[in-house]
């Protein structure tokens, strides 16, 4: 277990398990650094994550090992995730892209083109993953400089390296939802996801157009959000990045013009107050 700088009684609670749990405490450095530290100290042939907000479903590893016996060439196995709060479970599939959902449930367990699907959506719950430790020799560590979408960046590197993915059509983990979840910060997550996709844009071959379209769409959504917040400068930045990729340009031009007017008025007010 990696304790990422907790300030509660985690250490004393873990002590009750004795030698059955290896406890390693580090100064707070974020989820990527914690996972990297855990992988560094791992000794088994496979690695599985369990984040602090999450729970593994009963028999989660057994289900993955059963699939691994049937498909021994699999390098990375994952499943579904459910969500729960203090008021009860929020059941249902979290996958949003219909093409991704159709492919997973039709093709499973072996995913024929994981890179194609990952470029459409990050559909892999981190706490559901089981992968071969030897893969790290090629994909490297998780990028500790990413505070959001660091897992997405990691899975993309597995796909780009040609590793084989298998999907288990079962809930393998449960995520606790509360106000401090990093994934609830939509703007930061969207910006990080767009930056990750841009990082690999020229390495995805004939999928490059898919990446360009998705990145443009995310910048359009960000620009629209900032415009609604009357932040003209940020709206202009993202709306300009949304040009001009295969979706209706008239609404974008209207929003960009509105953002420019809003920003100029804001600048004029600032000059008046100087």
Backbone as numpy.savetxt, mean C-alpha at the origin, in Angstrom:
# Nx Ny Nz CAx CAy CAz Cx Cy Cz
9.46 -10.23 17.58 8.62 -9.03 17.58 9.49 -7.79 17.58
9.16 -6.84 16.71 9.87 -5.56 16.66 9.00 -4.49 17.31
9.51 -3.88 18.36 8.83 -2.79 19.05 9.39 -1.49 18.50
8.58 -0.77 17.73 9.02 0.45 17.06 8.85 1.67 17.97
9.57 1.65 19.09 9.57 2.81 19.98 8.28 3.02 20.74
7.61 1.96 21.15 6.36 2.12 21.89 6.63 2.74 23.26
5.62 3.39 23.82 5.76 4.04 25.13 4.83 3.42 26.16
4.25 2.26 25.83 3.36 1.59 26.77 4.11 0.44 27.45
3.38 -0.54 27.95 4.00 -1.64 28.69 4.21 -2.87 27.83
4.46 -2.66 26.51 4.63 -3.78 25.59 5.73 -4.73 26.05
6.85 -4.18 26.48 7.99 -5.02 26.85 7.65 -5.96 28.00
6.99 -5.45 29.02 6.64 -6.30 30.16 5.57 -7.32 29.78
4.67 -6.93 28.86 3.64 -7.87 28.42 4.25 -9.02 27.64
5.23 -8.72 26.79 5.88 -9.75 25.99 6.72 -10.67 26.86
7.25 -10.16 27.97 8.12 -10.95 28.84 7.42 -12.20 29.36
6.08 -12.15 29.47 5.33 -13.30 29.98 5.42 -14.51 29.05
5.77 -14.28 27.77 5.86 -15.38 26.81 7.23 -16.07 26.86
8.16 -15.51 27.60 9.47 -16.12 27.75 10.24 -16.19 26.45
10.95 -17.30 26.25 11.82 -17.47 25.10 11.07 -17.78 23.81
9.76 -18.00 23.90 8.99 -18.35 22.70 8.81 -17.15 21.76
9.01 -15.94 22.28 8.90 -14.73 21.46 10.20 -13.94 21.60
10.82 -13.63 20.47 12.03 -12.81 20.49 11.62 -11.35 20.40
11.99 -10.57 21.38 11.57 -9.18 21.48 12.74 -8.26 21.15
12.55 -7.37 20.17 13.59 -6.43 19.76 12.99 -5.02 19.76
13.56 -4.13 20.56 13.05 -2.76 20.62 13.98 -1.83 19.88
13.39 -0.90 19.12 14.15 0.09 18.36 13.53 1.46 18.56
14.30 2.55 18.37 13.71 3.88 18.37 12.68 3.99 17.25
11.63 4.76 17.49 10.56 4.87 16.49 11.11 5.32 15.14
10.87 4.51 14.11 11.39 4.80 12.78 10.38 4.50 11.69
9.17 4.09 12.05 8.14 3.84 11.05 8.02 2.37 10.69
6.92 2.02 10.01 6.62 0.62 9.71 7.65 -0.06 8.81
8.20 0.67 7.84 9.17 0.06 6.92 10.42 -0.36 7.67
10.93 0.52 8.52 12.14 0.21 9.28 11.90 -0.95 10.23
10.71 -1.00 10.83 10.39 -2.10 11.75 10.35 -3.43 11.00
9.72 -3.45 9.85 9.65 -4.69 9.08 11.05 -5.10 8.59
11.84 -4.14 8.17 13.21 -4.46 7.73 14.02 -5.08 8.87
13.86 -4.54 10.06 14.57 -5.07 11.21 14.12 -6.50 11.50
12.81 -6.73 11.38 12.29 -8.08 11.58 12.83 -9.06 10.55
12.89 -8.62 9.28 13.42 -9.50 8.24 14.89 -9.77 8.44
15.62 -8.78 8.97 17.04 -8.95 9.22 17.30 -10.04 10.24
16.42 -10.14 11.23 16.60 -11.12 12.30 15.87 -12.43 12.03
15.13 -12.52 10.93 14.39 -13.75 10.62 15.37 -14.86 10.24
15.03 -16.07 10.62 15.90 -17.21 10.33 15.21 -18.29 9.52
13.89 -18.23 9.38 13.16 -19.26 8.65 13.22 -19.07 7.15
12.64 -20.01 6.43 12.62 -19.94 4.97 11.54 -19.00 4.45
10.54 -18.72 5.28 9.44 -17.85 4.88 9.27 -16.71 5.87
8.72 -15.60 5.39 8.47 -14.42 6.22 7.00 -14.05 6.10
6.40 -13.74 7.24 5.01 -13.26 7.28 4.96 -12.07 8.22
4.21 -11.05 7.87 4.10 -9.84 8.67 2.83 -9.85 9.51
2.88 -9.18 10.65 1.68 -8.90 11.44 1.85 -7.52 12.04
1.16 -6.53 11.45 1.27 -5.16 11.94 0.52 -4.99 13.25
0.85 -3.92 13.96 0.32 -3.73 15.32 -1.19 -3.55 15.34
-1.78 -3.06 14.27 -3.23 -2.86 14.23 -3.99 -4.11 13.83
-3.29 -5.16 13.44 -3.92 -6.29 12.76 -3.98 -7.56 13.59
-4.81 -8.48 13.13 -4.92 -9.81 13.72 -4.86 -10.84 12.59
-4.19 -11.94 12.82 -4.24 -13.04 11.86 -5.52 -13.83 12.07
-6.11 -14.28 10.99 -7.27 -15.16 11.07 -6.82 -16.54 11.54
-7.69 -17.29 12.20 -7.32 -18.64 12.63 -6.87 -19.50 11.45
-5.83 -20.28 11.65 -5.32 -21.20 10.63 -4.83 -20.47 9.37
-4.46 -19.24 9.52 -4.02 -18.44 8.37 -2.81 -19.07 7.69
-1.80 -19.41 8.45 -0.59 -20.00 7.86 -0.87 -21.39 7.31
-1.71 -22.15 8.00 -2.04 -23.49 7.51 -2.68 -23.43 6.13
-3.56 -22.46 5.91 -4.22 -22.32 4.61 -3.20 -22.00 3.52
-2.24 -21.15 3.85 -1.24 -20.79 2.86 -0.29 -21.95 2.57
0.04 -22.72 3.58 0.92 -23.87 3.38 0.22 -24.96 2.55
-1.10 -25.08 2.69 -1.85 -26.03 1.87 -1.76 -25.64 0.39
-1.91 -24.35 0.11 -1.79 -23.88 -1.28 -0.36 -24.06 -1.77
0.60 -23.82 -0.89 2.00 -23.97 -1.27 2.32 -25.42 -1.64
1.69 -26.38 -0.98 1.90 -27.79 -1.32 1.38 -28.09 -2.72
0.24 -27.47 -3.08 -0.35 -27.68 -4.40 0.39 -26.91 -5.49
0.97 -25.77 -5.11 1.68 -24.91 -6.07 3.05 -24.56 -5.47
3.96 -25.51 -5.43 5.25 -25.34 -4.74 6.16 -24.29 -5.36
5.85 -23.82 -6.57 6.70 -22.80 -7.18 6.31 -21.39 -6.74
5.26 -21.26 -5.93 4.82 -19.93 -5.48 5.89 -19.28 -4.62
6.10 -17.99 -4.84 7.08 -17.23 -4.06 6.41 -16.33 -3.03
5.22 -15.82 -3.35 4.51 -14.90 -2.46 3.04 -15.29 -2.46
2.49 -15.54 -1.28 1.09 -15.92 -1.14 0.38 -14.89 -0.30
-0.85 -14.55 -0.67 -1.61 -13.55 0.06 -3.09 -13.89 0.00
-3.90 -13.21 0.79 -5.34 -13.44 0.79 -6.10 -12.16 1.00
-7.30 -12.28 1.55 -8.18 -11.14 1.76 -8.02 -10.60 3.18
-8.54 -9.40 3.36 -8.48 -8.72 4.65 -9.87 -8.22 5.01
-10.27 -8.38 6.25 -11.49 -7.75 6.75 -11.09 -6.65 7.72
-12.03 -5.78 8.01 -11.75 -4.65 8.90 -12.68 -4.70 10.10
-12.22 -4.20 11.23 -13.08 -4.17 12.40 -12.80 -2.92 13.23
-13.82 -2.50 13.96 -13.73 -1.35 14.85 -14.22 -1.77 16.23
-14.23 -0.86 17.15 -14.74 -1.16 18.49 -16.22 -1.50 18.46
-16.92 -1.00 17.43 -18.36 -1.26 17.34 -18.68 -2.54 16.58
-17.66 -3.21 16.02 -17.92 -4.46 15.31 -17.18 -4.54 13.99
-17.31 -5.68 13.35 -16.61 -5.92 12.09 -17.20 -5.13 10.94
-16.32 -4.75 9.99 -16.74 -4.18 8.71 -16.36 -5.19 7.65
-17.25 -6.09 7.35 -16.93 -7.15 6.42 -17.07 -6.68 4.98
-16.53 -7.46 4.07 -16.62 -7.12 2.66 -15.25 -6.97 2.04
-15.19 -7.20 0.75 -13.93 -7.14 0.02 -13.49 -5.69 -0.15
-12.22 -5.41 0.17 -11.71 -4.04 0.08 -11.19 -3.70 -1.31
-11.13 -4.69 -2.21 -10.62 -4.45 -3.56 -11.62 -3.59 -4.32
-11.13 -2.51 -4.93 -12.01 -1.56 -5.59 -12.05 -1.72 -7.10
-10.93 -2.11 -7.71 -10.87 -2.22 -9.16 -11.54 -3.51 -9.62
-12.54 -3.38 -10.48 -13.32 -4.54 -10.91 -12.47 -5.52 -11.71
-11.56 -5.00 -12.52 -10.69 -5.88 -13.31 -9.80 -6.72 -12.41
-9.28 -6.10 -11.35 -8.45 -6.82 -10.39 -9.27 -7.90 -9.69
-10.44 -7.53 -9.23 -11.28 -8.48 -8.51 -11.65 -9.67 -9.38
-12.03 -9.40 -10.63 -12.41 -10.47 -11.54 -11.25 -11.42 -11.79
-10.07 -10.87 -12.00 -8.89 -11.70 -12.28 -8.53 -12.57 -11.08
-8.56 -11.99 -9.89 -8.19 -12.75 -8.70 -9.12 -13.93 -8.47
-10.41 -13.68 -8.56 -11.37 -14.74 -8.25 -11.53 -15.72 -9.40
-11.15 -15.32 -10.61 -11.25 -16.23 -11.76 -9.98 -17.06 -11.90
-8.82 -16.46 -11.73 -7.56 -17.14 -11.99 -7.06 -17.97 -10.81
-7.37 -17.52 -9.58 -6.71 -18.07 -8.40 -6.61 -19.58 -8.37
-5.65 -20.10 -7.62 -4.75 -19.32 -6.76 -3.55 -18.70 -7.48
-3.11 -19.25 -8.60 -1.92 -18.72 -9.27 -2.30 -17.48 -10.09
-1.61 -16.37 -9.85 -1.88 -15.12 -10.57 -0.98 -15.06 -11.80
-1.59 -14.99 -12.97 -0.83 -15.09 -14.21 0.04 -13.86 -14.48
-0.49 -12.66 -14.21 0.26 -11.43 -14.47 0.10 -10.49 -13.30
0.79 -10.75 -12.18 0.61 -9.90 -10.99 0.99 -8.44 -11.22
1.99 -8.18 -12.07 2.40 -6.80 -12.31 1.26 -6.01 -12.95
0.60 -6.58 -13.93 -0.51 -5.91 -14.60 -1.58 -5.50 -13.59
-1.92 -6.41 -12.68 -2.96 -6.12 -11.70 -2.49 -5.13 -10.65
-1.25 -5.26 -10.21 -0.74 -4.34 -9.19 -0.66 -2.90 -9.69
-0.45 -2.73 -10.97 -0.40 -1.37 -11.52 -1.77 -0.71 -11.50
-2.82 -1.51 -11.36 -4.17 -0.98 -11.28 -4.58 -0.67 -9.85
-4.04 -1.45 -8.89 -4.43 -1.28 -7.48 -3.51 -2.10 -6.60
-3.24 -1.60 -5.41 -2.54 -2.40 -4.41 -3.58 -3.25 -3.69
-3.71 -4.48 -4.09 -4.75 -5.36 -3.57 -4.21 -6.36 -2.55
-2.95 -6.20 -2.14 -2.31 -7.17 -1.26 -2.25 -6.63 0.18
-3.02 -7.19 1.09 -2.94 -6.77 2.50 -1.63 -7.26 3.11
-0.88 -6.35 3.70 0.45 -6.68 4.20 0.43 -7.83 5.21
-0.53 -7.82 6.11 -0.56 -8.83 7.15 -1.12 -10.17 6.67
-1.40 -10.28 5.36 -1.84 -11.57 4.82 -0.72 -12.26 4.05
0.42 -11.60 3.91 1.47 -12.08 2.99 2.37 -13.12 3.66
2.73 -14.12 2.86 3.77 -15.10 3.21 4.68 -15.19 2.00
5.99 -14.94 2.17 6.90 -14.99 1.02 8.22 -15.64 1.41
8.92 -16.12 0.39 10.20 -16.79 0.60 11.26 -15.76 0.98
11.98 -16.03 2.06 13.01 -15.09 2.52 14.10 -14.89 1.48
14.36 -15.91 0.67 15.43 -15.81 -0.33 15.11 -14.77 -1.40
13.84 -14.39 -1.54 13.47 -13.36 -2.52 14.11 -12.02 -2.19
14.42 -11.79 -0.91 14.98 -10.51 -0.49 16.33 -10.25 -1.13
17.03 -11.31 -1.54 18.32 -11.12 -2.19 18.17 -10.31 -3.48
17.00 -10.43 -4.11 16.76 -9.71 -5.36 15.95 -8.44 -5.18
14.93 -8.47 -4.33 14.06 -7.30 -4.21 14.59 -6.28 -3.19
15.47 -6.72 -2.28 15.99 -5.80 -1.28 15.01 -5.53 -0.15
15.33 -4.55 0.68 14.49 -4.19 1.82 13.34 -3.28 1.41
12.42 -3.09 2.33 11.35 -2.12 2.16 11.94 -0.72 2.25
11.46 0.18 1.42 11.99 1.55 1.39 11.58 2.28 2.67
12.54 2.50 3.58 12.23 3.11 4.87 11.94 4.61 4.76
12.21 5.20 3.61 11.93 6.62 3.44 10.48 6.88 3.03
9.75 5.82 2.73 8.33 5.95 2.40 7.51 5.73 3.66
6.70 6.71 4.03 5.83 6.57 5.19 4.46 6.04 4.78
4.16 6.11 3.51 2.93 5.57 2.95 3.30 4.81 1.68
2.51 3.80 1.34 2.68 3.00 0.11 4.01 2.26 0.06
4.69 2.10 1.21 5.94 1.36 1.21 5.72 -0.12 0.91
4.56 -0.64 1.31 4.26 -2.04 1.00 3.99 -2.21 -0.49
3.29 -1.23 -1.09 3.00 -1.26 -2.52 4.28 -1.28 -3.32
5.22 -0.44 -2.95 6.53 -0.40 -3.60 7.21 -1.77 -3.51
7.10 -2.41 -2.37 7.71 -3.72 -2.13 7.10 -4.79 -3.04
5.77 -4.84 -3.11 5.10 -5.86 -3.96 5.43 -5.64 -5.43
5.51 -4.39 -5.85 5.84 -4.11 -7.25 7.23 -4.65 -7.59
8.16 -4.55 -6.66 9.49 -5.09 -6.92 9.48 -6.61 -7.02
8.64 -7.27 -6.24 8.48 -8.72 -6.38 7.97 -9.05 -7.78
6.96 -8.31 -8.25 6.38 -8.58 -9.57 7.37 -8.28 -10.68
8.08 -7.17 -10.57 9.06 -6.80 -11.59 10.20 -7.82 -11.67
10.50 -8.47 -10.54 11.56 -9.47 -10.52 11.09 -10.82 -11.06
9.80 -10.92 -11.36 9.29 -12.16 -11.94 8.92 -13.23 -10.94
8.79 -12.86 -9.66 8.40 -13.85 -8.66 6.92 -14.21 -8.83
6.57 -15.41 -8.40 5.24 -15.96 -8.65 4.32 -15.73 -7.46
3.13 -15.20 -7.75 2.15 -14.84 -6.73 1.02 -15.86 -6.72
0.52 -16.16 -5.52 -0.66 -17.02 -5.38 -1.65 -16.36 -4.43
-2.93 -16.47 -4.76 -4.01 -15.82 -4.03 -4.87 -16.87 -3.32
-5.12 -16.67 -2.04 -6.00 -17.55 -1.27 -7.32 -16.81 -1.07
-8.39 -17.37 -1.57 -9.70 -16.72 -1.49 -10.31 -16.95 -0.11
-9.72 -16.31 0.87 -10.19 -16.40 2.25 -9.64 -15.22 3.03
-10.35 -14.81 4.07 -9.85 -13.73 4.93 -8.72 -14.29 5.78
-7.52 -13.75 5.59 -6.34 -14.21 6.30 -5.92 -13.26 7.42
-6.43 -12.02 7.37 -6.08 -11.07 8.43 -7.21 -10.08 8.62
-7.22 -9.44 9.78 -8.24 -8.45 10.13 -7.53 -7.18 10.57
-7.94 -6.06 9.98 -7.31 -4.76 10.29 -8.20 -3.97 11.23
-7.59 -3.49 12.31 -8.31 -2.64 13.25 -8.33 -1.21 12.71
-9.51 -0.62 12.62 -9.66 0.74 12.09 -9.88 1.71 13.24
-9.04 2.75 13.30 -9.18 3.79 14.32 -8.60 5.08 13.76
-8.70 6.15 14.50 -8.34 7.47 14.02 -6.87 7.68 13.73
-5.99 6.78 14.22 -4.56 6.99 14.03 -3.99 6.14 12.90
-4.84 5.37 12.19 -4.34 4.57 11.07 -3.67 5.44 10.02
-2.44 5.12 9.63 -1.77 5.87 8.58 -2.53 5.79 7.27
-3.17 4.65 6.98 -3.83 4.48 5.69 -5.06 5.37 5.56
-5.52 5.98 6.65 -6.70 6.84 6.56 -6.36 8.23 6.02
-5.09 8.55 5.91 -4.67 9.84 5.37 -4.70 9.75 3.85
-5.85 10.05 3.26 -6.06 9.81 1.82 -5.09 10.61 0.97
-4.89 11.89 1.29 -4.03 12.73 0.46 -2.60 12.23 0.47
-2.04 11.95 1.64 -0.66 11.47 1.73 -0.51 10.12 1.04
-1.51 9.26 1.22 -1.44 7.93 0.60 -1.48 8.03 -0.92
-2.35 8.91 -1.43 -2.47 9.06 -2.88 -1.20 9.64 -3.48
-0.61 10.63 -2.83 0.64 11.22 -3.32 1.75 10.18 -3.32
1.85 9.41 -2.24 2.89 8.38 -2.16 2.70 7.31 -3.22
1.45 6.91 -3.44 1.17 5.89 -4.45 1.55 6.39 -5.84
1.20 7.64 -6.15 1.57 8.22 -7.45 3.08 8.28 -7.62
3.78 8.65 -6.56 5.25 8.72 -6.63 5.87 7.34 -6.83
5.30 6.32 -6.18 5.80 4.96 -6.36 5.60 4.50 -7.80
4.44 4.76 -8.35 4.17 4.36 -9.74 5.11 5.09 -10.71
5.35 6.36 -10.47 6.27 7.11 -11.32 7.68 6.51 -11.25
8.04 5.99 -10.10 9.36 5.40 -9.90 9.59 4.23 -10.86
8.54 3.47 -11.15 8.68 2.27 -11.98 8.06 2.43 -13.37
7.65 3.62 -13.69 6.91 3.88 -14.93 7.64 3.37 -16.17
8.96 3.54 -16.21 9.72 3.17 -17.40 10.30 1.76 -17.32
9.84 1.00 -16.32 10.31 -0.39 -16.18 9.20 -1.40 -16.40
8.02 -0.93 -16.77 6.86 -1.83 -16.84 6.51 -2.23 -18.27
7.36 -1.88 -19.23 7.14 -2.31 -20.61 5.86 -1.77 -21.20
5.04 -2.69 -21.76 3.82 -2.26 -22.45 2.73 -1.79 -21.49
2.99 -1.87 -20.17 2.03 -1.37 -19.19 2.23 0.11 -18.88
3.17 0.77 -19.56 3.49 2.15 -19.22 2.28 3.08 -19.38
1.47 2.83 -20.40 0.29 3.68 -20.61 -0.70 3.54 -19.46
-0.81 2.34 -18.92 -1.69 2.10 -17.77 -1.22 2.92 -16.58
0.09 2.93 -16.35 0.65 3.71 -15.24 0.41 5.19 -15.45
0.66 5.67 -16.66 0.48 7.10 -16.95 -0.96 7.53 -16.71
-1.90 6.71 -17.14 -3.32 7.04 -16.96 -3.70 7.07 -15.50
-3.24 6.07 -14.75 -3.60 6.02 -13.34 -2.98 7.17 -12.56
-1.72 7.49 -12.83 -1.06 8.60 -12.14 -1.77 9.91 -12.45
-2.12 10.10 -13.71 -2.84 11.32 -14.09 -4.17 11.41 -13.37
-4.86 10.29 -13.26 -6.15 10.27 -12.58 -6.00 10.62 -11.10
-4.95 10.13 -10.47 -4.72 10.45 -9.05 -4.40 11.92 -8.86
-3.61 12.49 -9.77 -3.31 13.92 -9.67 -4.58 14.75 -9.90
-5.45 14.28 -10.78 -6.72 14.98 -11.00 -7.55 14.97 -9.72
-7.64 13.82 -9.06 -8.40 13.72 -7.81 -7.78 14.59 -6.73
-6.44 14.61 -6.66 -5.77 15.47 -5.68 -6.03 16.94 -5.97
-5.92 17.30 -7.24 -6.18 18.69 -7.61 -7.60 19.10 -7.27
-8.54 18.20 -7.51 -9.95 18.49 -7.19 -10.14 18.65 -5.69
-9.45 17.80 -4.92 -9.57 17.89 -3.46 -9.02 19.23 -2.95
-7.84 19.61 -3.45 -7.24 20.87 -3.00 -8.06 22.07 -3.46
-8.69 21.96 -4.62 -9.54 23.05 -5.10 -10.74 23.21 -4.18
-11.32 22.08 -3.76 -12.46 22.13 -2.84 -12.05 22.75 -1.51
-10.78 22.59 -1.14 -10.24 23.19 0.08 -9.80 24.63 -0.14
-9.96 25.13 -1.36 -9.59 26.49 -1.77 -8.09 26.72 -1.63
-7.32 25.65 -1.86 -5.86 25.74 -1.88 -5.45 25.79 -3.35
-5.46 27.01 -3.92 -5.22 27.17 -5.34 -3.84 26.70 -5.77
-2.82 26.97 -4.98 -1.46 26.62 -5.37 -1.30 25.11 -5.50
-1.77 24.34 -4.51 -1.66 22.89 -4.57 -2.56 22.32 -5.67
-3.72 22.92 -5.86 -4.63 22.47 -6.91 -3.99 22.62 -8.29
-3.33 23.75 -8.52 -2.66 24.00 -9.80 -1.57 22.96 -10.04
-0.78 22.69 -9.02 0.33 21.74 -9.13 -0.17 20.37 -9.61
-1.22 19.87 -8.99 -1.69 18.53 -9.31 -2.52 18.50 -10.60
-3.31 19.52 -10.84 -4.11 19.53 -12.06 -3.22 19.63 -13.30
-2.11 20.32 -13.20 -1.17 20.37 -14.32 -0.54 19.00 -14.56
-0.28 18.25 -13.49 0.28 16.91 -13.64 -0.75 15.94 -14.21
-2.02 16.29 -14.16 -3.07 15.42 -14.70 -3.24 15.55 -16.20
-2.45 16.35 -16.85 -2.60 16.63 -18.29 -1.56 15.86 -19.09
-1.96 15.44 -20.30 -3.32 15.24 -20.79 -3.51 13.75 -21.09
-3.97 12.96 -20.19 -4.04 11.52 -20.33 -5.49 11.05 -20.44
-5.94 10.77 -21.59 -7.10 9.97 -21.92 -8.38 10.08 -21.13
-8.62 11.16 -20.36 -9.94 11.32 -19.77 -10.42 12.72 -20.10
-11.67 13.02 -19.77 -12.29 14.28 -20.18 -11.45 15.47 -19.72
-11.01 16.29 -20.69 -10.12 17.39 -20.37 -10.86 18.70 -20.02
-12.10 18.83 -20.48 -12.83 20.07 -20.23 -13.01 20.32 -18.73
-13.46 19.32 -17.93 -13.57 19.57 -16.48 -12.22 19.93 -15.86
-11.15 19.30 -16.34 -9.83 19.61 -15.80 -9.43 21.05 -16.11
-9.68 21.49 -17.34 -9.34 22.86 -17.73 -10.14 23.86 -16.91
-11.43 23.57 -16.71 -12.28 24.46 -15.90 -11.73 24.55 -14.48
-11.37 23.41 -13.90 -10.85 23.40 -12.54 -9.50 24.10 -12.46
-8.65 23.87 -13.46 -7.34 24.52 -13.47 -7.50 26.03 -13.57
-8.41 26.50 -14.41 -8.66 27.95 -14.54 -9.17 28.52 -13.23
-10.09 27.80 -12.59 -10.62 28.25 -11.29 -9.51 28.31 -10.25
-8.63 27.32 -10.25 -7.52 27.28 -9.30 -6.57 28.46 -9.54
-6.30 28.78 -10.81 -5.43 29.90 -11.13 -6.01 31.21 -10.63
-7.32 31.39 -10.84 -7.98 32.61 -10.35 -7.92 32.67 -8.83
-8.18 31.55 -8.19 -8.16 31.49 -6.73 -6.77 31.82 -6.19
-5.75 31.28 -6.85 -4.38 31.51 -6.40 -3.98 32.98 -6.58
-4.36 33.58 -7.71 -4.03 34.98 -7.96 -4.72 35.90 -6.95
-5.95 35.58 -6.62 -6.67 36.39 -5.62 -5.98 36.26 -4.26
-5.53 35.03 -3.94 -4.84 34.81 -2.67 -3.53 35.61 -2.64
-2.80 35.63 -3.76 -1.56 36.40 -3.83 -1.82 37.90 -3.68
-2.90 38.35 -4.31 -3.24 39.78 -4.24 -3.58 40.17 -2.80
-4.31 39.31 -2.08 -4.64 39.60 -0.68 -3.38 39.65 0.18
-2.44 38.75 -0.11 -1.20 38.73 0.66 -0.40 40.01 0.45
-0.39 40.50 -0.79 0.33 41.76 -1.10 -0.31 42.93 -0.36
-1.66 42.93 -0.29 -2.36 44.02 0.37 -2.03 44.08 1.86
-1.78 42.90 2.45 -1.53 42.84 3.89 -0.06 43.09 4.24
0.78 43.18 3.23 2.20 43.42 3.52 2.47 44.89 3.85
